[in-house]
Amino acid sequence: MGKKHNICVICNLPYYGQGKYCCSIKCKSVYQIGKKLNITDEHRKMLSEKATKQFKNKKISQEHKDKIGKSSKLRWTDKEYKDKMRINHLGREVTQETRNKISVTQKGRKNPWVTEYNKNRPKVSGWHHTKESKKKISEGVSGVKNGQYGKTPPIVKGVKFIDRKGRLFKFRSKWEEKLAIYFDKNNIDWDYEKITYKLNDDSTYTPDFFVKDMIYEVKGYPYKRSIEKFNLFREEYSHLKITLANRQYFTKTLKIKL
């Protein structure tokens, strides 16, 4: 259900906000003057039109304009004011004539986003990076320069699991869940993605399960990049006891159906 709106008693337009009778300060001032003088709605409308013409034809100095612009910018830094204006303009319809006026004022040099630099810039549609440029970009975001360096990839969906100690985990696959269930049934203490290891190619590797001095890495479908990285990790940390928990390990060693 949409939010209920009010009708301005001066301009008869719908508005959303805290105002009881009027949609804006201008309409409110006209309403208050009319209330004091007990004037009719027609007279209020005439006063509104008169005030509009008065401000429209009034010449304002550049100094005054700068002051207004500065105060307006400061006002929009206030979060409460932003929220109030958003609510007041919510649901208000803009006529096509007003849209056209806004479009005209924003075209060409009047638009702050259109500068001489932007005008003369070549279009990048269909343009590609050179090999040298790609290499520079890659070097700039690889290894320790990458913001995700040393962090495990976030688990978006995952499989939620509560172990026998009441700890909540989110696994990346059903196979990891099955291995955790096997550990709990056999009263084996384990941890998940506990330590991250640095590799010589400036990347990192985080194994799945840690059981005392043993590491278990669950691999379902043997993706080439995934297997290569696992083999690199096993070579560089050959002193660690590492077990690859693949399909054969699950079905033949652990006797777990997949």
PyRosetta script that sets phi, psi and omega in degrees:
from pyrosetta import init, pose_from_sequence

init()
pose = pose_from_sequence("MGKKHNICVICNLPYYGQGKYCCSIKCKSVYQIGKKLNITDEHRKMLSEKATKQFKNKKISQEHKDKIGKSSKLRWTDKEYKDKMRINHLGREVTQETRNKISVTQKGRKNPWVTEYNKNRPKVSGWHHTKESKKKISEGVSGVKNGQYGKTPPIVKGVKFIDRKGRLFKFRSKWEEKLAIYFDKNNIDWDYEKITYKLNDDSTYTPDFFVKDMIYEVKGYPYKRSIEKFNLFREEYSHLKITLANRQYFTKTLKIKL")
pose.set_psi(1, 131.9)
pose.set_omega(1, -178.9)
pose.set_phi(2, -72.5)
pose.set_psi(2, 159.4)
pose.set_omega(2, -178.9)
pose.set_phi(3, -72.5)
pose.set_psi(3, 137.5)
pose.set_omega(3, -177.4)
pose.set_phi(4, -70.6)
pose.set_psi(4, 137.8)
pose.set_omega(4, -180.0)
pose.set_phi(5, -113.1)
pose.set_psi(5, 163.8)
pose.set_omega(5, 176.6)
pose.set_phi(6, -105.5)
pose.set_psi(6, 165.5)
pose.set_omega(6, 177.4)
pose.set_phi(7, -113.7)
pose.set_psi(7, 124.9)
pose.set_omega(7, 179.7)
pose.set_phi(8, -67.5)
pose.set_psi(8, 132.3)
pose.set_omega(8, -177.3)
pose.set_phi(9, -75.6)
pose.set_psi(9, -13.4)
pose.set_omega(9, -178.5)
pose.set_phi(10, -95.0)
pose.set_psi(10, -55.6)
pose.set_omega(10, -175.7)
pose.set_phi(11, -100.9)
pose.set_psi(11, -3.0)
pose.set_omega(11, 177.9)
pose.set_phi(12, 60.3)
pose.set_psi(12, 26.3)
pose.set_omega(12, 178.0)
pose.set_phi(13, -101.1)
pose.set_psi(13, 146.1)
pose.set_omega(13, 177.1)
pose.set_phi(14, -71.9)
pose.set_psi(14, 145.6)
pose.set_omega(14, 177.7)
pose.set_phi(15, -150.1)
pose.set_psi(15, 156.2)
pose.set_omega(15, 177.5)
pose.set_phi(16, -115.1)
pose.set_psi(16, 128.8)
pose.set_omega(16, 179.6)
pose.set_phi(17, 163.1)
pose.set_psi(17, -171.4)
pose.set_omega(17, -176.5)
pose.set_phi(18, -88.9)
pose.set_psi(18, -12.2)
pose.set_omega(18, 179.8)
pose.set_phi(19, -61.5)
pose.set_psi(19, 135.1)
pose.set_omega(19, -175.4)
pose.set_phi(20, -80.6)
pose.set_psi(20, -38.1)
pose.set_omega(20, -174.7)
pose.set_phi(21, -122.3)
pose.set_psi(21, -29.1)
pose.set_omega(21, -170.1)
pose.set_phi(22, -122.3)
pose.set_psi(22, 153.1)
pose.set_omega(22, -176.4)
pose.set_phi(23, -90.0)
pose.set_psi(23, -20.9)
pose.set_omega(23, -175.9)
pose.set_phi(24, -147.7)
pose.set_psi(24, 172.3)
pose.set_omega(24, -179.6)
pose.set_phi(25, -66.4)
pose.set_psi(25, -38.2)
pose.set_omega(25, -179.5)
pose.set_phi(26, -62.0)
pose.set_psi(26, -47.1)
pose.set_omega(26, 179.1)
pose.set_phi(27, -66.3)
pose.set_psi(27, -35.1)
pose.set_omega(27, -179.7)
pose.set_phi(28, -65.4)
pose.set_psi(28, -41.0)
pose.set_omega(28, 179.8)
pose.set_phi(29, -65.6)
pose.set_psi(29, -40.3)
pose.set_omega(29, 177.4)
pose.set_phi(30, -63.9)
pose.set_psi(30, -40.7)
pose.set_omega(30, -179.3)
pose.set_phi(31, -64.9)
pose.set_psi(31, -43.5)
pose.set_omega(31, -178.4)
pose.set_phi(32, -66.4)
pose.set_psi(32, -39.4)
pose.set_omega(32, 176.9)
pose.set_phi(33, -62.6)
pose.set_psi(33, -45.3)
pose.set_omega(33, 179.9)
pose.set_phi(34, -64.9)
pose.set_psi(34, -34.0)
pose.set_omega(34, -179.1)
pose.set_phi(35, -66.7)
pose.set_psi(35, -41.2)
pose.set_omega(35, 179.7)
pose.set_phi(36, -67.0)
pose.set_psi(36, -39.7)
pose.set_omega(36, -175.8)
pose.set_phi(37, -91.6)
pose.set_psi(37, -3.2)
pose.set_omega(37, -177.9)
pose.set_phi(38, 55.9)
pose.set_psi(38, 47.3)
pose.set_omega(38, -178.4)
pose.set_phi(39, -91.1)
pose.set_psi(39, 165.5)
pose.set_omega(39, -176.9)
pose.set_phi(40, -83.1)
pose.set_psi(40, 170.9)
pose.set_omega(40, 177.4)
pose.set_phi(41, -63.0)
pose.set_psi(41, -36.0)
pose.set_omega(41, 179.6)
pose.set_phi(42, -64.2)
pose.set_psi(42, -39.7)
pose.set_omega(42, 179.7)
pose.set_phi(43, -67.5)
pose.set_psi(43, -38.3)
pose.set_omega(43, 177.3)
pose.set_phi(44, -60.3)
pose.set_psi(44, -44.6)
pose.set_omega(44, 179.9)
pose.set_phi(45, -61.4)
pose.set_psi(45, -40.1)
pose.set_omega(45, 179.9)
pose.set_phi(46, -64.8)
pose.set_psi(46, -41.7)
pose.set_omega(46, 178.1)
pose.set_phi(47, -64.0)
pose.set_psi(47, -38.1)
pose.set_omega(47, 178.7)
pose.set_phi(48, -63.4)
pose.set_psi(48, -45.9)
pose.set_omega(48, 178.8)
pose.set_phi(49, -64.2)
pose.set_psi(49, -37.9)
pose.set_omega(49, -179.6)
pose.set_phi(50, -65.6)
pose.set_psi(50, -42.0)
pose.set_omega(50, 179.6)
pose.set_phi(51, -65.8)
pose.set_psi(51, -37.5)
pose.set_omega(51, 179.3)
pose.set_phi(52, -63.4)
pose.set_psi(52, -45.8)
pose.set_omega(52, 179.6)
pose.set_phi(53, -64.5)
pose.set_psi(53, -36.9)
pose.set_omega(53, -178.2)
pose.set_phi(54, -63.5)
pose.set_psi(54, -44.9)
pose.set_omega(54, -179.3)
pose.set_phi(55, -76.4)
pose.set_psi(55, -27.4)
pose.set_omega(55, -178.4)
pose.set_phi(56, -68.9)
pose.set_psi(56, -40.3)
pose.set_omega(56, -176.1)
pose.set_phi(57, -89.3)
pose.set_psi(57, -4.7)
pose.set_omega(57, -176.5)
pose.set_phi(58, -75.9)
pose.set_psi(58, 132.4)
pose.set_omega(58, 179.1)
pose.set_phi(59, -89.5)
pose.set_psi(59, 127.9)
pose.set_omega(59, -178.9)
pose.set_phi(60, -114.0)
pose.set_psi(60, 134.0)
pose.set_omega(60, -179.5)
pose.set_phi(61, -68.7)
pose.set_psi(61, 159.6)
pose.set_omega(61, -179.5)
pose.set_phi(62, -64.3)
pose.set_psi(62, -34.6)
pose.set_omega(62, 178.4)
pose.set_phi(63, -63.0)
pose.set_psi(63, -42.5)
pose.set_omega(63, 179.0)
pose.set_phi(64, -66.2)
pose.set_psi(64, -38.7)
pose.set_omega(64, 178.0)
pose.set_phi(65, -62.8)
pose.set_psi(65, -41.7)
pose.set_omega(65, 179.5)
pose.set_phi(66, -64.0)
pose.set_psi(66, -38.7)
pose.set_omega(66, 178.3)
pose.set_phi(67, -64.7)
pose.set_psi(67, -42.8)
pose.set_omega(67, 179.0)
pose.set_phi(68, -63.5)
pose.set_psi(68, -43.8)
pose.set_omega(68, 179.8)
pose.set_phi(69, -62.5)
pose.set_psi(69, -41.2)
pose.set_omega(69, -179.1)
pose.set_phi(70, -65.3)
pose.set_psi(70, -46.1)
pose.set_omega(70, -179.3)
pose.set_phi(71, -66.3)
pose.set_psi(71, -34.6)
pose.set_omega(71, 178.9)
pose.set_phi(72, -66.3)
pose.set_psi(72, -41.3)
pose.set_omega(72, 178.6)
pose.set_phi(73, -63.9)
pose.set_psi(73, -41.8)
pose.set_omega(73, 178.4)
pose.set_phi(74, -64.0)
pose.set_psi(74, -37.1)
pose.set_omega(74, -179.7)
pose.set_phi(75, -64.1)
pose.set_psi(75, -37.3)
pose.set_omega(75, -177.5)
pose.set_phi(76, -76.5)
pose.set_psi(76, -7.0)
pose.set_omega(76, 174.2)
pose.set_phi(77, -80.4)
pose.set_psi(77, -13.3)
pose.set_omega(77, 179.5)
pose.set_phi(78, -83.2)
pose.set_psi(78, 122.0)
pose.set_omega(78, -176.4)
pose.set_phi(79, -64.3)
pose.set_psi(79, -39.5)
pose.set_omega(79, -179.0)
pose.set_phi(80, -63.0)
pose.set_psi(80, -40.7)
pose.set_omega(80, 178.7)
pose.set_phi(81, -65.4)
pose.set_psi(81, -41.0)
pose.set_omega(81, 178.0)
pose.set_phi(82, -59.5)
pose.set_psi(82, -47.0)
pose.set_omega(82, -179.4)
pose.set_phi(83, -63.5)
pose.set_psi(83, -39.8)
pose.set_omega(83, -180.0)
pose.set_phi(84, -63.8)
pose.set_psi(84, -45.0)
pose.set_omega(84, -180.0)
pose.set_phi(85, -67.1)
pose.set_psi(85, -36.7)
pose.set_omega(85, 178.3)
pose.set_phi(86, -62.9)
pose.set_psi(86, -42.3)
pose.set_omega(86, 179.7)
pose.set_phi(87, -67.0)
pose.set_psi(87, -41.4)
pose.set_omega(87, -179.2)
pose.set_phi(88, -62.9)
pose.set_psi(88, -33.1)
pose.set_omega(88, -177.3)
pose.set_phi(89, -96.5)
pose.set_psi(89, 0.2)
pose.set_omega(89, -179.1)
pose.set_phi(90, -67.3)
pose.set_psi(90, 126.1)
pose.set_omega(90, 177.6)
pose.set_phi(91, 83.3)
pose.set_psi(91, -3.0)
pose.set_omega(91, -179.1)
pose.set_phi(92, -76.7)
pose.set_psi(92, 129.3)
pose.set_omega(92, -177.7)
pose.set_phi(93, -85.7)
pose.set_psi(93, 138.1)
pose.set_omega(93, 178.0)
pose.set_phi(94, -107.5)
pose.set_psi(94, 124.8)
pose.set_omega(94, -178.1)
pose.set_phi(95, -70.0)
pose.set_psi(95, 160.5)
pose.set_omega(95, 179.6)
pose.set_phi(96, -64.3)
pose.set_psi(96, -32.9)
pose.set_omega(96, 178.6)
pose.set_phi(97, -62.8)
pose.set_psi(97, -42.8)
pose.set_omega(97, 178.5)
pose.set_phi(98, -66.7)
pose.set_psi(98, -39.5)
pose.set_omega(98, 177.4)
pose.set_phi(99, -59.9)
pose.set_psi(99, -42.6)
pose.set_omega(99, -179.9)
pose.set_phi(100, -64.9)
pose.set_psi(100, -38.9)
pose.set_omega(100, 179.0)
pose.set_phi(101, -63.9)
pose.set_psi(101, -44.0)
pose.set_omega(101, 178.8)
pose.set_phi(102, -62.0)
pose.set_psi(102, -41.5)
pose.set_omega(102, -179.1)
pose.set_phi(103, -62.4)
pose.set_psi(103, -42.3)
pose.set_omega(103, -179.0)
pose.set_phi(104, -65.4)
pose.set_psi(104, -43.1)
pose.set_omega(104, -178.1)
pose.set_phi(105, -67.4)
pose.set_psi(105, -23.0)
pose.set_omega(105, -177.1)
pose.set_phi(106, -95.6)
pose.set_psi(106, -0.8)
pose.set_omega(106, -178.8)
pose.set_phi(107, -85.6)
pose.set_psi(107, 151.3)
pose.set_omega(107, 174.0)
pose.set_phi(108, 68.1)
pose.set_psi(108, -143.8)
pose.set_omega(108, -173.5)
pose.set_phi(109, -71.1)
pose.set_psi(109, -16.1)
pose.set_omega(109, 178.4)
pose.set_phi(110, -72.9)
pose.set_psi(110, -22.0)
pose.set_omega(110, 178.8)
pose.set_phi(111, -77.8)
pose.set_psi(111, 120.6)
pose.set_omega(111, -177.4)
pose.set_phi(112, -64.0)
pose.set_psi(112, -19.2)
pose.set_omega(112, -178.8)
pose.set_phi(113, -85.4)
pose.set_psi(113, -11.6)
pose.set_omega(113, -179.3)
pose.set_phi(114, -101.2)
pose.set_psi(114, 104.3)
pose.set_omega(114, 178.4)
pose.set_phi(115, -112.2)
pose.set_psi(115, 172.4)
pose.set_omega(115, 178.7)
pose.set_phi(116, -62.3)
pose.set_psi(116, -35.1)
pose.set_omega(116, 179.4)
pose.set_phi(117, -65.2)
pose.set_psi(117, -44.3)
pose.set_omega(117, -179.3)
pose.set_phi(118, -67.7)
pose.set_psi(118, -33.6)
pose.set_omega(118, -179.5)
pose.set_phi(119, -65.7)
pose.set_psi(119, -39.1)
pose.set_omega(119, -175.3)
pose.set_phi(120, -89.4)
pose.set_psi(120, -1.2)
pose.set_omega(120, -179.3)
pose.set_phi(121, -71.2)
pose.set_psi(121, 138.5)
pose.set_omega(121, 178.2)
pose.set_phi(122, -73.1)
pose.set_psi(122, 151.0)
pose.set_omega(122, 178.0)
pose.set_phi(123, -71.0)
pose.set_psi(123, 139.7)
pose.set_omega(123, -176.4)
pose.set_phi(124, -101.6)
pose.set_psi(124, 8.0)
pose.set_omega(124, 179.2)
pose.set_phi(125, -64.9)
pose.set_psi(125, 125.7)
pose.set_omega(125, -179.7)
pose.set_phi(126, 79.3)
pose.set_psi(126, 7.6)
pose.set_omega(126, -177.7)
pose.set_phi(127, -92.5)
pose.set_psi(127, 144.0)
pose.set_omega(127, -177.1)
pose.set_phi(128, -127.2)
pose.set_psi(128, 152.5)
pose.set_omega(128, 176.2)
pose.set_phi(129, -72.0)
pose.set_psi(129, 147.0)
pose.set_omega(129, 173.4)
pose.set_phi(130, -76.0)
pose.set_psi(130, 167.1)
pose.set_omega(130, 179.3)
pose.set_phi(131, -62.0)
pose.set_psi(131, -38.9)
pose.set_omega(131, 179.0)
pose.set_phi(132, -64.9)
pose.set_psi(132, -42.5)
pose.set_omega(132, 179.0)
pose.set_phi(133, -64.9)
pose.set_psi(133, -42.2)
pose.set_omega(133, 178.3)
pose.set_phi(134, -61.6)
pose.set_psi(134, -39.7)
pose.set_omega(134, -179.6)
pose.set_phi(135, -64.2)
pose.set_psi(135, -42.3)
pose.set_omega(135, 179.1)
pose.set_phi(136, -63.9)
pose.set_psi(136, -42.7)
pose.set_omega(136, 179.3)
pose.set_phi(137, -63.4)
pose.set_psi(137, -43.4)
pose.set_omega(137, 179.6)
pose.set_phi(138, -62.2)
pose.set_psi(138, -42.9)
pose.set_omega(138, 179.9)
pose.set_phi(139, -66.8)
pose.set_psi(139, -29.7)
pose.set_omega(139, -178.6)
pose.set_phi(140, -74.7)
pose.set_psi(140, -18.3)
pose.set_omega(140, -178.3)
pose.set_phi(141, -122.6)
pose.set_psi(141, 13.4)
pose.set_omega(141, -178.6)
pose.set_phi(142, -104.0)
pose.set_psi(142, 157.9)
pose.set_omega(142, 177.3)
pose.set_phi(143, 65.2)
pose.set_psi(143, -139.4)
pose.set_omega(143, -176.3)
pose.set_phi(144, -67.6)
pose.set_psi(144, -16.6)
pose.set_omega(144, 179.1)
pose.set_phi(145, -75.5)
pose.set_psi(145, -16.4)
pose.set_omega(145, 179.7)
pose.set_phi(146, -78.7)
pose.set_psi(146, 133.6)
pose.set_omega(146, -179.2)
pose.set_phi(147, -63.2)
pose.set_psi(147, -21.9)
pose.set_omega(147, -179.6)
pose.set_phi(148, -96.4)
pose.set_psi(148, 10.6)
pose.set_omega(148, -177.8)
pose.set_phi(149, -62.5)
pose.set_psi(149, 129.5)
pose.set_omega(149, 178.8)
pose.set_phi(150, 80.9)
pose.set_psi(150, -0.7)
pose.set_omega(150, -179.8)
pose.set_phi(151, -105.7)
pose.set_psi(151, 142.3)
pose.set_omega(151, 176.5)
pose.set_phi(152, -76.8)
pose.set_psi(152, 144.6)
pose.set_omega(152, 178.9)
pose.set_phi(153, -59.2)
pose.set_psi(153, 140.7)
pose.set_omega(153, -179.2)
pose.set_phi(154, -66.1)
pose.set_psi(154, 143.8)
pose.set_omega(154, 178.3)
pose.set_phi(155, -93.4)
pose.set_psi(155, 107.4)
pose.set_omega(155, -175.0)
pose.set_phi(156, -75.6)
pose.set_psi(156, -59.5)
pose.set_omega(156, -179.9)
pose.set_phi(157, -93.2)
pose.set_psi(157, -77.4)
pose.set_omega(157, 174.2)
pose.set_phi(158, 72.4)
pose.set_psi(158, 175.8)
pose.set_omega(158, -179.8)
pose.set_phi(159, -120.2)
pose.set_psi(159, 115.6)
pose.set_omega(159, 180.0)
pose.set_phi(160, -76.3)
pose.set_psi(160, 139.9)
pose.set_omega(160, -177.0)
pose.set_phi(161, -148.9)
pose.set_psi(161, 134.6)
pose.set_omega(161, 175.7)
pose.set_phi(162, -112.5)
pose.set_psi(162, 120.2)
pose.set_omega(162, -176.5)
pose.set_phi(163, -81.7)
pose.set_psi(163, -179.2)
pose.set_omega(163, -175.7)
pose.set_phi(164, -67.7)
pose.set_psi(164, -15.3)
pose.set_omega(164, 177.1)
pose.set_phi(165, -93.5)
pose.set_psi(165, -0.7)
pose.set_omega(165, 179.3)
pose.set_phi(166, 87.6)
pose.set_psi(166, 9.9)
pose.set_omega(166, 179.0)
pose.set_phi(167, -81.7)
pose.set_psi(167, 139.7)
pose.set_omega(167, 179.7)
pose.set_phi(168, -98.0)
pose.set_psi(168, 128.3)
pose.set_omega(168, 178.2)
pose.set_phi(169, -126.0)
pose.set_psi(169, 160.5)
pose.set_omega(169, 174.4)
pose.set_phi(170, -128.4)
pose.set_psi(170, 107.3)
pose.set_omega(170, -176.7)
pose.set_phi(171, -90.2)
pose.set_psi(171, 160.9)
pose.set_omega(171, -179.2)
pose.set_phi(172, -87.3)
pose.set_psi(172, -14.9)
pose.set_omega(172, -178.1)
pose.set_phi(173, -155.6)
pose.set_psi(173, 165.1)
pose.set_omega(173, 176.8)
pose.set_phi(174, -67.2)
pose.set_psi(174, -30.6)
pose.set_omega(174, 179.9)
pose.set_phi(175, -63.6)
pose.set_psi(175, -40.4)
pose.set_omega(175, 176.7)
pose.set_phi(176, -62.9)
pose.set_psi(176, -39.2)
pose.set_omega(176, 178.0)
pose.set_phi(177, -62.9)
pose.set_psi(177, -42.7)
pose.set_omega(177, 180.0)
pose.set_phi(178, -62.9)
pose.set_psi(178, -38.8)
pose.set_omega(178, 178.7)
pose.set_phi(179, -67.6)
pose.set_psi(179, -39.1)
pose.set_omega(179, 177.8)
pose.set_phi(180, -64.8)
pose.set_psi(180, -40.0)
pose.set_omega(180, 177.0)
pose.set_phi(181, -62.7)
pose.set_psi(181, -40.9)
pose.set_omega(181, 178.5)
pose.set_phi(182, -61.5)
pose.set_psi(182, -44.2)
pose.set_omega(182, 178.9)
pose.set_phi(183, -61.6)
pose.set_psi(183, -44.0)
pose.set_omega(183, -178.2)
pose.set_phi(184, -66.4)
pose.set_psi(184, -40.0)
pose.set_omega(184, 180.0)
pose.set_phi(185, -63.6)
pose.set_psi(185, -32.1)
pose.set_omega(185, -178.8)
pose.set_phi(186, -98.2)
pose.set_psi(186, 14.5)
pose.set_omega(186, 177.7)
pose.set_phi(187, 54.3)
pose.set_psi(187, 42.6)
pose.set_omega(187, 178.6)
pose.set_phi(188, -100.9)
pose.set_psi(188, 124.7)
pose.set_omega(188, 178.3)
pose.set_phi(189, -75.7)
pose.set_psi(189, 134.5)
pose.set_omega(189, -176.6)
pose.set_phi(190, -146.1)
pose.set_psi(190, 162.0)
pose.set_omega(190, 173.5)
pose.set_phi(191, -132.9)
pose.set_psi(191, 156.0)
pose.set_omega(191, -175.4)
pose.set_phi(192, -117.5)
pose.set_psi(192, 126.4)
pose.set_omega(192, 178.5)
pose.set_phi(193, 46.4)
pose.set_psi(193, 52.5)
pose.set_omega(193, -173.7)
pose.set_phi(194, -78.7)
pose.set_psi(194, -40.8)
pose.set_omega(194, -174.4)
pose.set_phi(195, -127.0)
pose.set_psi(195, 141.6)
pose.set_omega(195, 175.1)
pose.set_phi(196, -111.0)
pose.set_psi(196, 129.9)
pose.set_omega(196, -176.7)
pose.set_phi(197, -106.4)
pose.set_psi(197, 141.5)
pose.set_omega(197, 176.2)
pose.set_phi(198, -87.4)
pose.set_psi(198, 139.6)
pose.set_omega(198, 177.9)
pose.set_phi(199, -109.7)
pose.set_psi(199, 164.2)
pose.set_omega(199, -176.1)
pose.set_phi(200, -69.8)
pose.set_psi(200, -19.0)
pose.set_omega(200, 179.8)
pose.set_phi(201, -90.1)
pose.set_psi(201, 21.3)
pose.set_omega(201, 179.4)
pose.set_phi(202, 68.9)
pose.set_psi(202, 15.2)
pose.set_omega(202, 175.3)
pose.set_phi(203, -105.7)
pose.set_psi(203, 178.0)
pose.set_omega(203, 178.9)
pose.set_phi(204, -129.3)
pose.set_psi(204, 162.2)
pose.set_omega(204, -179.9)
pose.set_phi(205, -140.4)
pose.set_psi(205, 130.2)
pose.set_omega(205, 179.4)
pose.set_phi(206, -119.3)
pose.set_psi(206, 105.0)
pose.set_omega(206, 177.5)
pose.set_phi(207, -65.9)
pose.set_psi(207, 164.2)
pose.set_omega(207, -174.3)
pose.set_phi(208, -78.2)
pose.set_psi(208, -63.6)
pose.set_omega(208, -172.0)
pose.set_phi(209, -117.8)
pose.set_psi(209, 143.2)
pose.set_omega(209, 176.6)
pose.set_phi(210, -121.9)
pose.set_psi(210, 117.1)
pose.set_omega(210, 178.7)
pose.set_phi(211, -122.7)
pose.set_psi(211, 101.9)
pose.set_omega(211, -176.0)
pose.set_phi(212, 53.3)
pose.set_psi(212, -113.8)
pose.set_omega(212, -179.6)
pose.set_phi(213, -99.7)
pose.set_psi(213, 14.0)
pose.set_omega(213, -178.2)
pose.set_phi(214, -111.9)
pose.set_psi(214, 142.2)
pose.set_omega(214, 176.3)
pose.set_phi(215, -115.4)
pose.set_psi(215, 132.6)
pose.set_omega(215, 177.6)
pose.set_phi(216, -116.1)
pose.set_psi(216, 125.7)
pose.set_omega(216, 177.8)
pose.set_phi(217, -115.7)
pose.set_psi(217, 116.9)
pose.set_omega(217, -178.1)
pose.set_phi(218, -87.0)
pose.set_psi(218, 124.9)
pose.set_omega(218, 177.7)
pose.set_phi(219, -130.4)
pose.set_psi(219, 116.3)
pose.set_omega(219, 177.2)
pose.set_phi(220, -86.9)
pose.set_psi(220, -97.1)
pose.set_omega(220, 177.7)
pose.set_phi(221, -72.5)
pose.set_psi(221, 128.6)
pose.set_omega(221, -175.2)
pose.set_phi(222, -77.7)
pose.set_psi(222, 77.6)
pose.set_omega(222, 175.5)
pose.set_phi(223, -66.2)
pose.set_psi(223, 139.9)
pose.set_omega(223, -174.9)
pose.set_phi(224, -58.8)
pose.set_psi(224, -50.8)
pose.set_omega(224, -177.5)
pose.set_phi(225, -63.3)
pose.set_psi(225, -39.8)
pose.set_omega(225, -178.9)
pose.set_phi(226, -65.4)
pose.set_psi(226, -43.7)
pose.set_omega(226, 179.7)
pose.set_phi(227, -67.6)
pose.set_psi(227, -40.4)
pose.set_omega(227, 179.0)
pose.set_phi(228, -61.0)
pose.set_psi(228, -42.7)
pose.set_omega(228, -179.4)
pose.set_phi(229, -68.4)
pose.set_psi(229, -38.2)
pose.set_omega(229, 177.9)
pose.set_phi(230, -64.9)
pose.set_psi(230, -42.2)
pose.set_omega(230, 179.0)
pose.set_phi(231, -64.1)
pose.set_psi(231, -37.6)
pose.set_omega(231, 177.5)
pose.set_phi(232, -64.3)
pose.set_psi(232, -42.1)
pose.set_omega(232, 178.2)
pose.set_phi(233, -62.8)
pose.set_psi(233, -42.9)
pose.set_omega(233, -178.7)
pose.set_phi(234, -67.5)
pose.set_psi(234, -34.9)
pose.set_omega(234, 178.3)
pose.set_phi(235, -69.4)
pose.set_psi(235, -44.1)
pose.set_omega(235, -176.7)
pose.set_phi(236, -73.6)
pose.set_psi(236, -28.7)
pose.set_omega(236, 179.4)
pose.set_phi(237, -117.4)
pose.set_psi(237, 55.6)
pose.set_omega(237, -177.5)
pose.set_phi(238, -68.1)
pose.set_psi(238, -18.1)
pose.set_omega(238, 179.4)
pose.set_phi(239, -76.3)
pose.set_psi(239, -12.9)
pose.set_omega(239, 179.0)
pose.set_phi(240, -87.7)
pose.set_psi(240, 150.9)
pose.set_omega(240, 175.5)
pose.set_phi(241, -88.2)
pose.set_psi(241, 107.9)
pose.set_omega(241, -174.7)
pose.set_phi(242, -120.5)
pose.set_psi(242, 130.2)
pose.set_omega(242, 179.0)
pose.set_phi(243, -117.6)
pose.set_psi(243, 128.5)
pose.set_omega(243, 176.1)
pose.set_phi(244, -88.7)
pose.set_psi(244, 112.0)
pose.set_omega(244, -179.7)
pose.set_phi(245, -92.2)
pose.set_psi(245, 84.9)
pose.set_omega(245, 177.7)
pose.set_phi(246, -101.1)
pose.set_psi(246, -170.2)
pose.set_omega(246, -177.7)
pose.set_phi(247, -58.1)
pose.set_psi(247, -44.5)
pose.set_omega(247, -179.1)
pose.set_phi(248, -62.5)
pose.set_psi(248, -39.1)
pose.set_omega(248, -179.9)
pose.set_phi(249, -65.8)
pose.set_psi(249, -41.2)
pose.set_omega(249, -179.7)
pose.set_phi(250, -65.5)
pose.set_psi(250, -50.2)
pose.set_omega(250, -172.2)
pose.set_phi(251, -77.4)
pose.set_psi(251, -38.1)
pose.set_omega(251, -174.2)
pose.set_phi(252, -96.8)
pose.set_psi(252, -42.1)
pose.set_omega(252, -177.8)
pose.set_phi(253, -82.1)
pose.set_psi(253, -50.0)
pose.set_omega(253, -177.7)
pose.set_phi(254, -91.5)
pose.set_psi(254, -11.9)
pose.set_omega(254, -178.9)
pose.set_phi(255, 58.9)
pose.set_psi(255, 43.4)
pose.set_omega(255, 179.7)
pose.set_phi(256, -107.8)
pose.set_psi(256, 130.2)
pose.set_omega(256, 178.6)
pose.set_phi(257, -81.7)
pose.set_psi(257, 136.1)
pose.set_omega(257, -179.9)
pose.set_phi(258, -108.4)
pose.dump_pdb("model.pdb")
